[in-house]
Amino acid sequence: MARLNYLELPVAATGPAAAFYRSVMGWDFAEYGPDYAATTSGDTDVGLDADTTLTVMLPVIEVDDLEATLAEVEAAGGTVVQPIFAFPGGRRFHFRDPDGHVLAAMVPEG
């Protein structure tokens, strides 16, 4: 069963963005280099990405089988916009749904 796992936000800089959400929401962030920080609650987490081509939020959906999901996206009329790649925590790909929304599908490491 697929579930919303993550929401990635494009930001100008991770430090000020993390400070804002820390102050407003009380969220703690782990830093993954100078351009990326994320909450690590284990529930639906938020990533702050200052090194991205994204201009809007990216919903990341956890799936059981990444390759099967990619095939299903294409068969249902979606378009893969970034092929499968590894990232700290797993593997994922980005796709555009028939209405033009960009989302990601991912499987965690392990």
CNS distance restraints for C-alpha pairs under 8 A (distance, minus, plus):
assign (resid   1 and name CA) (resid  63 and name CA) 6.55 0.50 0.50
assign (resid   1 and name CA) (resid  64 and name CA) 6.85 0.50 0.50
assign (resid   2 and name CA) (resid  61 and name CA) 6.38 0.50 0.50
assign (resid   2 and name CA) (resid  62 and name CA) 5.48 0.50 0.50
assign (resid   2 and name CA) (resid  63 and name CA) 4.65 0.50 0.50
assign (resid   2 and name CA) (resid  64 and name CA) 7.04 0.50 0.50
assign (resid   3 and name CA) (resid  61 and name CA) 5.46 0.50 0.50
assign (resid   3 and name CA) (resid  62 and name CA) 5.41 0.50 0.50
assign (resid   3 and name CA) (resid  63 and name CA) 7.00 0.50 0.50
assign (resid   4 and name CA) (resid  44 and name CA) 6.66 0.50 0.50
assign (resid   4 and name CA) (resid  59 and name CA) 7.06 0.50 0.50
assign (resid   4 and name CA) (resid  60 and name CA) 6.08 0.50 0.50
assign (resid   4 and name CA) (resid  61 and name CA) 4.46 0.50 0.50
assign (resid   4 and name CA) (resid  62 and name CA) 6.19 0.50 0.50
assign (resid   5 and name CA) (resid  43 and name CA) 6.98 0.50 0.50
assign (resid   5 and name CA) (resid  44 and name CA) 4.74 0.50 0.50
assign (resid   5 and name CA) (resid  45 and name CA) 6.61 0.50 0.50
assign (resid   5 and name CA) (resid  59 and name CA) 7.94 0.50 0.50
assign (resid   5 and name CA) (resid  60 and name CA) 5.80 0.50 0.50
assign (resid   5 and name CA) (resid  61 and name CA) 5.32 0.50 0.50
assign (resid   5 and name CA) (resid  62 and name CA) 5.52 0.50 0.50
assign (resid   6 and name CA) (resid  44 and name CA) 5.11 0.50 0.50
assign (resid   6 and name CA) (resid  45 and name CA) 4.79 0.50 0.50
assign (resid   6 and name CA) (resid  46 and name CA) 5.71 0.50 0.50
assign (resid   6 and name CA) (resid  47 and name CA) 7.32 0.50 0.50
assign (resid   6 and name CA) (resid  59 and name CA) 6.13 0.50 0.50
assign (resid   6 and name CA) (resid  60 and name CA) 4.89 0.50 0.50
assign (resid   6 and name CA) (resid  61 and name CA) 6.85 0.50 0.50
assign (resid   7 and name CA) (resid  44 and name CA) 7.42 0.50 0.50
assign (resid   7 and name CA) (resid  45 and name CA) 6.38 0.50 0.50
assign (resid   7 and name CA) (resid  46 and name CA) 4.89 0.50 0.50
assign (resid   7 and name CA) (resid  47 and name CA) 6.24 0.50 0.50
assign (resid   7 and name CA) (resid  57 and name CA) 6.74 0.50 0.50
assign (resid   7 and name CA) (resid  58 and name CA) 5.67 0.50 0.50
assign (resid   7 and name CA) (resid  59 and name CA) 4.67 0.50 0.50
assign (resid   7 and name CA) (resid  60 and name CA) 5.84 0.50 0.50
assign (resid   8 and name CA) (resid  46 and name CA) 5.70 0.50 0.50
assign (resid   8 and name CA) (resid  47 and name CA) 4.51 0.50 0.50
assign (resid   8 and name CA) (resid  48 and name CA) 6.04 0.50 0.50
assign (resid   8 and name CA) (resid  49 and name CA) 6.91 0.50 0.50
assign (resid   8 and name CA) (resid  57 and name CA) 5.68 0.50 0.50
assign (resid   8 and name CA) (resid  58 and name CA) 4.94 0.50 0.50
assign (resid   8 and name CA) (resid  59 and name CA) 6.44 0.50 0.50
assign (resid   8 and name CA) (resid  60 and name CA) 7.40 0.50 0.50
assign (resid   9 and name CA) (resid  46 and name CA) 7.31 0.50 0.50
assign (resid   9 and name CA) (resid  47 and name CA) 6.00 0.50 0.50
assign (resid   9 and name CA) (resid  48 and name CA) 5.07 0.50 0.50
assign (resid   9 and name CA) (resid  49 and name CA) 6.04 0.50 0.50
assign (resid   9 and name CA) (resid  56 and name CA) 6.97 0.50 0.50
assign (resid   9 and name CA) (resid  57 and name CA) 4.84 0.50 0.50
assign (resid   9 and name CA) (resid  58 and name CA) 6.55 0.50 0.50
assign (resid  10 and name CA) (resid  48 and name CA) 6.10 0.50 0.50
assign (resid  10 and name CA) (resid  49 and name CA) 4.92 0.50 0.50
assign (resid  10 and name CA) (resid  50 and name CA) 5.94 0.50 0.50
assign (resid  10 and name CA) (resid  51 and name CA) 7.84 0.50 0.50
assign (resid  10 and name CA) (resid  52 and name CA) 6.57 0.50 0.50
assign (resid  10 and name CA) (resid  54 and name CA) 6.06 0.50 0.50
assign (resid  10 and name CA) (resid  55 and name CA) 6.21 0.50 0.50
assign (resid  10 and name CA) (resid  56 and name CA) 6.61 0.50 0.50
assign (resid  10 and name CA) (resid  57 and name CA) 6.58 0.50 0.50
assign (resid  11 and name CA) (resid  17 and name CA) 6.80 0.50 0.50
assign (resid  11 and name CA) (resid  48 and name CA) 6.16 0.50 0.50
assign (resid  11 and name CA) (resid  49 and name CA) 5.70 0.50 0.50
assign (resid  11 and name CA) (resid  50 and name CA) 4.92 0.50 0.50
assign (resid  12 and name CA) (resid  17 and name CA) 7.91 0.50 0.50
assign (resid  12 and name CA) (resid  50 and name CA) 5.39 0.50 0.50
assign (resid  13 and name CA) (resid  17 and name CA) 6.45 0.50 0.50
assign (resid  13 and name CA) (resid  35 and name CA) 6.80 0.50 0.50
assign (resid  13 and name CA) (resid  49 and name CA) 7.76 0.50 0.50
assign (resid  13 and name CA) (resid  50 and name CA) 5.19 0.50 0.50
assign (resid  14 and name CA) (resid  18 and name CA) 5.79 0.50 0.50
assign (resid  14 and name CA) (resid  34 and name CA) 7.42 0.50 0.50
assign (resid  14 and name CA) (resid  35 and name CA) 5.95 0.50 0.50
assign (resid  14 and name CA) (resid  36 and name CA) 6.17 0.50 0.50
assign (resid  14 and name CA) (resid  37 and name CA) 6.37 0.50 0.50
assign (resid  14 and name CA) (resid  48 and name CA) 5.95 0.50 0.50
assign (resid  14 and name CA) (resid  49 and name CA) 6.73 0.50 0.50
assign (resid  14 and name CA) (resid  50 and name CA) 5.99 0.50 0.50
assign (resid  15 and name CA) (resid  19 and name CA) 6.14 0.50 0.50
assign (resid  16 and name CA) (resid  20 and name CA) 6.15 0.50 0.50
assign (resid  17 and name CA) (resid  21 and name CA) 6.39 0.50 0.50
assign (resid  17 and name CA) (resid  48 and name CA) 7.31 0.50 0.50
assign (resid  18 and name CA) (resid  22 and name CA) 5.83 0.50 0.50
assign (resid  18 and name CA) (resid  29 and name CA) 6.76 0.50 0.50
assign (resid  18 and name CA) (resid  37 and name CA) 7.45 0.50 0.50
assign (resid  18 and name CA) (resid  48 and name CA) 7.48 0.50 0.50
assign (resid  19 and name CA) (resid  23 and name CA) 6.04 0.50 0.50
assign (resid  20 and name CA) (resid  24 and name CA) 6.05 0.50 0.50
assign (resid  21 and name CA) (resid  25 and name CA) 5.27 0.50 0.50
assign (resid  21 and name CA) (resid  26 and name CA) 6.66 0.50 0.50
assign (resid  21 and name CA) (resid  27 and name CA) 6.18 0.50 0.50
assign (resid  22 and name CA) (resid  26 and name CA) 4.49 0.50 0.50
assign (resid  22 and name CA) (resid  27 and name CA) 4.64 0.50 0.50
assign (resid  22 and name CA) (resid  28 and name CA) 6.11 0.50 0.50
assign (resid  22 and name CA) (resid  29 and name CA) 7.88 0.50 0.50
assign (resid  23 and name CA) (resid  27 and name CA) 7.76 0.50 0.50
assign (resid  27 and name CA) (resid  39 and name CA) 6.73 0.50 0.50
assign (resid  28 and name CA) (resid  39 and name CA) 5.85 0.50 0.50
assign (resid  28 and name CA) (resid  40 and name CA) 7.80 0.50 0.50
assign (resid  29 and name CA) (resid  37 and name CA) 5.86 0.50 0.50
assign (resid  29 and name CA) (resid  38 and name CA) 4.99 0.50 0.50
assign (resid  29 and name CA) (resid  39 and name CA) 4.59 0.50 0.50
assign (resid  29 and name CA) (resid  40 and name CA) 7.05 0.50 0.50
assign (resid  30 and name CA) (resid  37 and name CA) 5.45 0.50 0.50
assign (resid  30 and name CA) (resid  38 and name CA) 5.39 0.50 0.50
assign (resid  30 and name CA) (resid  39 and name CA) 6.21 0.50 0.50
assign (resid  30 and name CA) (resid  40 and name CA) 7.06 0.50 0.50
assign (resid  31 and name CA) (resid  36 and name CA) 6.09 0.50 0.50
assign (resid  31 and name CA) (resid  37 and name CA) 4.26 0.50 0.50
assign (resid  31 and name CA) (resid  38 and name CA) 6.63 0.50 0.50
assign (resid  32 and name CA) (resid  36 and name CA) 5.22 0.50 0.50
assign (resid  32 and name CA) (resid  37 and name CA) 5.54 0.50 0.50
assign (resid  32 and name CA) (resid  38 and name CA) 7.82 0.50 0.50
assign (resid  33 and name CA) (resid  37 and name CA) 7.57 0.50 0.50
assign (resid  35 and name CA) (resid  48 and name CA) 7.93 0.50 0.50
assign (resid  35 and name CA) (resid  49 and name CA) 5.96 0.50 0.50
assign (resid  35 and name CA) (resid  50 and name CA) 4.79 0.50 0.50
assign (resid  35 and name CA) (resid  51 and name CA) 5.66 0.50 0.50
assign (resid  36 and name CA) (resid  47 and name CA) 7.11 0.50 0.50
assign (resid  36 and name CA) (resid  48 and name CA) 5.58 0.50 0.50
assign (resid  36 and name CA) (resid  49 and name CA) 4.82 0.50 0.50
assign (resid  36 and name CA) (resid  50 and name CA) 6.24 0.50 0.50
assign (resid  36 and name CA) (resid  51 and name CA) 7.44 0.50 0.50
assign (resid  37 and name CA) (resid  47 and name CA) 5.80 0.50 0.50
assign (resid  37 and name CA) (resid  48 and name CA) 5.23 0.50 0.50
assign (resid  37 and name CA) (resid  49 and name CA) 6.93 0.50 0.50
assign (resid  38 and name CA) (resid  45 and name CA) 7.05 0.50 0.50
assign (resid  38 and name CA) (resid  46 and name CA) 5.56 0.50 0.50
assign (resid  38 and name CA) (resid  47 and name CA) 4.15 0.50 0.50
assign (resid  38 and name CA) (resid  48 and name CA) 5.99 0.50 0.50
assign (resid  39 and name CA) (resid  45 and name CA) 5.38 0.50 0.50
assign (resid  39 and name CA) (resid  46 and name CA) 5.50 0.50 0.50
assign (resid  39 and name CA) (resid  47 and name CA) 6.57 0.50 0.50
assign (resid  40 and name CA) (resid  45 and name CA) 6.14 0.50 0.50
assign (resid  41 and name CA) (resid  45 and name CA) 6.30 0.50 0.50
assign (resid  54 and name CA) (resid  58 and name CA) 7.74 0.50 0.50
assign (resid  58 and name CA) (resid 102 and name CA) 6.64 0.50 0.50
assign (resid  58 and name CA) (resid 103 and name CA) 5.54 0.50 0.50
assign (resid  58 and name CA) (resid 104 and name CA) 6.93 0.50 0.50
assign (resid  59 and name CA) (resid 102 and name CA) 7.90 0.50 0.50
assign (resid  59 and name CA) (resid 103 and name CA) 5.23 0.50 0.50
assign (resid  59 and name CA) (resid 104 and name CA) 6.28 0.50 0.50
assign (resid  60 and name CA) (resid 103 and name CA) 6.04 0.50 0.50
assign (resid  60 and name CA) (resid 104 and name CA) 4.58 0.50 0.50
assign (resid  60 and name CA) (resid 105 and name CA) 5.67 0.50 0.50
assign (resid  60 and name CA) (resid 106 and name CA) 6.76 0.50 0.50
assign (resid  61 and name CA) (resid 103 and name CA) 7.65 0.50 0.50
assign (resid  61 and name CA) (resid 104 and name CA) 6.07 0.50 0.50
assign (resid  61 and name CA) (resid 105 and name CA) 4.80 0.50 0.50
assign (resid  61 and name CA) (resid 106 and name CA) 6.06 0.50 0.50
assign (resid  62 and name CA) (resid 105 and name CA) 5.85 0.50 0.50
assign (resid  62 and name CA) (resid 106 and name CA) 4.89 0.50 0.50
assign (resid  62 and name CA) (resid 107 and name CA) 5.66 0.50 0.50
assign (resid  62 and name CA) (resid 108 and name CA) 7.61 0.50 0.50
assign (resid  63 and name CA) (resid  69 and name CA) 7.36 0.50 0.50
assign (resid  63 and name CA) (resid 105 and name CA) 6.46 0.50 0.50
assign (resid  63 and name CA) (resid 106 and name CA) 5.99 0.50 0.50
assign (resid  63 and name CA) (resid 107 and name CA) 5.81 0.50 0.50
assign (resid  64 and name CA) (resid 107 and name CA) 6.56 0.50 0.50
assign (resid  65 and name CA) (resid  69 and name CA) 6.15 0.50 0.50
assign (resid  65 and name CA) (resid 107 and name CA) 7.14 0.50 0.50
assign (resid  66 and name CA) (resid  70 and name CA) 6.20 0.50 0.50
assign (resid  66 and name CA) (resid  92 and name CA) 7.18 0.50 0.50
assign (resid  66 and name CA) (resid 105 and name CA) 6.95 0.50 0.50
assign (resid  66 and name CA) (resid 106 and name CA) 6.38 0.50 0.50
assign (resid  66 and name CA) (resid 107 and name CA) 6.28 0.50 0.50
assign (resid  67 and name CA) (resid  71 and name CA) 6.38 0.50 0.50
assign (resid  68 and name CA) (resid  72 and name CA) 6.17 0.50 0.50
assign (resid  69 and name CA) (resid  73 and name CA) 6.06 0.50 0.50
assign (resid  69 and name CA) (resid 105 and name CA) 7.59 0.50 0.50
assign (resid  70 and name CA) (resid  74 and name CA) 6.41 0.50 0.50
assign (resid  70 and name CA) (resid  80 and name CA) 7.59 0.50 0.50
assign (resid  70 and name CA) (resid  93 and name CA) 7.82 0.50 0.50
assign (resid  71 and name CA) (resid  75 and name CA) 6.09 0.50 0.50
assign (resid  72 and name CA) (resid  76 and name CA) 6.01 0.50 0.50
assign (resid  73 and name CA) (resid  77 and name CA) 6.49 0.50 0.50
assign (resid  73 and name CA) (resid  78 and name CA) 4.99 0.50 0.50
assign (resid  73 and name CA) (resid  79 and name CA) 7.02 0.50 0.50
assign (resid  73 and name CA) (resid  80 and name CA) 7.77 0.50 0.50
assign (resid  73 and name CA) (resid  95 and name CA) 7.67 0.50 0.50
assign (resid  73 and name CA) (resid  97 and name CA) 7.83 0.50 0.50
assign (resid  74 and name CA) (resid  78 and name CA) 4.90 0.50 0.50
assign (resid  74 and name CA) (resid  79 and name CA) 5.86 0.50 0.50
assign (resid  74 and name CA) (resid  80 and name CA) 7.22 0.50 0.50
assign (resid  77 and name CA) (resid  97 and name CA) 7.26 0.50 0.50
assign (resid  77 and name CA) (resid  98 and name CA) 6.13 0.50 0.50
assign (resid  78 and name CA) (resid  95 and name CA) 6.66 0.50 0.50
assign (resid  78 and name CA) (resid  96 and name CA) 5.61 0.50 0.50
assign (resid  78 and name CA) (resid  97 and name CA) 4.63 0.50 0.50
assign (resid  78 and name CA) (resid  98 and name CA) 5.51 0.50 0.50
assign (resid  79 and name CA) (resid  95 and name CA) 5.42 0.50 0.50
assign (resid  79 and name CA) (resid  96 and name CA) 5.14 0.50 0.50
assign (resid  79 and name CA) (resid  97 and name CA) 6.67 0.50 0.50
assign (resid  79 and name CA) (resid  98 and name CA) 7.94 0.50 0.50
assign (resid  80 and name CA) (resid  93 and name CA) 7.38 0.50 0.50
assign (resid  80 and name CA) (resid  94 and name CA) 6.01 0.50 0.50
assign (resid  80 and name CA) (resid  95 and name CA) 4.20 0.50 0.50
assign (resid  80 and name CA) (resid  96 and name CA) 6.35 0.50 0.50
assign (resid  81 and name CA) (resid  93 and name CA) 7.84 0.50 0.50
assign (resid  81 and name CA) (resid  94 and name CA) 5.55 0.50 0.50
assign (resid  81 and name CA) (resid  95 and name CA) 5.05 0.50 0.50
assign (resid  81 and name CA) (resid  96 and name CA) 6.61 0.50 0.50
assign (resid  82 and name CA) (resid  93 and name CA) 5.56 0.50 0.50
assign (resid  82 and name CA) (resid  94 and name CA) 4.91 0.50 0.50
assign (resid  82 and name CA) (resid  95 and name CA) 6.77 0.50 0.50
assign (resid  83 and name CA) (resid  92 and name CA) 7.90 0.50 0.50
assign (resid  83 and name CA) (resid  93 and name CA) 5.12 0.50 0.50
assign (resid  83 and name CA) (resid  94 and name CA) 6.76 0.50 0.50
assign (resid  84 and name CA) (resid  91 and name CA) 6.60 0.50 0.50
assign (resid  84 and name CA) (resid  92 and name CA) 5.22 0.50 0.50
assign (resid  84 and name CA) (resid  93 and name CA) 4.36 0.50 0.50
assign (resid  84 and name CA) (resid  94 and name CA) 7.75 0.50 0.50
assign (resid  85 and name CA) (resid  91 and name CA) 5.47 0.50 0.50
assign (resid  85 and name CA) (resid  92 and name CA) 5.62 0.50 0.50
assign (resid  85 and name CA) (resid  93 and name CA) 6.35 0.50 0.50
assign (resid  86 and name CA) (resid  90 and name CA) 5.88 0.50 0.50
assign (resid  86 and name CA) (resid  91 and name CA) 4.24 0.50 0.50
assign (resid  86 and name CA) (resid  92 and name CA) 6.55 0.50 0.50
assign (resid  87 and name CA) (resid  91 and name CA) 5.82 0.50 0.50
assign (resid  87 and name CA) (resid  92 and name CA) 7.64 0.50 0.50
assign (resid  89 and name CA) (resid 108 and name CA) 5.65 0.50 0.50
assign (resid  89 and name CA) (resid 109 and name CA) 5.34 0.50 0.50
assign (resid  90 and name CA) (resid 106 and name CA) 6.98 0.50 0.50
assign (resid  90 and name CA) (resid 107 and name CA) 5.65 0.50 0.50
assign (resid  90 and name CA) (resid 108 and name CA) 4.15 0.50 0.50
assign (resid  90 and name CA) (resid 109 and name CA) 4.22 0.50 0.50
assign (resid  90 and name CA) (resid 110 and name CA) 7.88 0.50 0.50
assign (resid  91 and name CA) (resid 106 and name CA) 5.59 0.50 0.50
assign (resid  91 and name CA) (resid 107 and name CA) 5.59 0.50 0.50
assign (resid  91 and name CA) (resid 108 and name CA) 6.57 0.50 0.50
assign (resid  91 and name CA) (resid 109 and name CA) 7.29 0.50 0.50
assign (resid  92 and name CA) (resid 104 and name CA) 6.56 0.50 0.50
assign (resid  92 and name CA) (resid 105 and name CA) 5.44 0.50 0.50
assign (resid  92 and name CA) (resid 106 and name CA) 4.05 0.50 0.50
assign (resid  92 and name CA) (resid 107 and name CA) 6.43 0.50 0.50
assign (resid  93 and name CA) (resid 104 and name CA) 5.51 0.50 0.50
assign (resid  93 and name CA) (resid 105 and name CA) 5.65 0.50 0.50
assign (resid  93 and name CA) (resid 106 and name CA) 6.69 0.50 0.50
assign (resid  94 and name CA) (resid 102 and name CA) 6.74 0.50 0.50
assign (resid  94 and name CA) (resid 103 and name CA) 5.64 0.50 0.50
assign (resid  94 and name CA) (resid 104 and name CA) 4.18 0.50 0.50
assign (resid  94 and name CA) (resid 105 and name CA) 6.50 0.50 0.50
assign (resid  95 and name CA) (resid 102 and name CA) 5.50 0.50 0.50
assign (resid  95 and name CA) (resid 103 and name CA) 5.53 0.50 0.50
assign (resid  95 and name CA) (resid 104 and name CA) 6.04 0.50 0.50
assign (resid  95 and name CA) (resid 105 and name CA) 7.93 0.50 0.50
assign (resid  96 and name CA) (resid 100 and name CA) 5.48 0.50 0.50
assign (resid  96 and name CA) (resid 101 and name CA) 5.32 0.50 0.50
assign (resid  96 and name CA) (resid 102 and name CA) 4.38 0.50 0.50
assign (resid  96 and name CA) (resid 103 and name CA) 6.39 0.50 0.50
assign (resid  97 and name CA) (resid 101 and name CA) 5.43 0.50 0.50
assign (resid  97 and name CA) (resid 102 and name CA) 6.53 0.50 0.50
assign (resid  97 and name CA) (resid 103 and name CA) 7.66 0.50 0.50
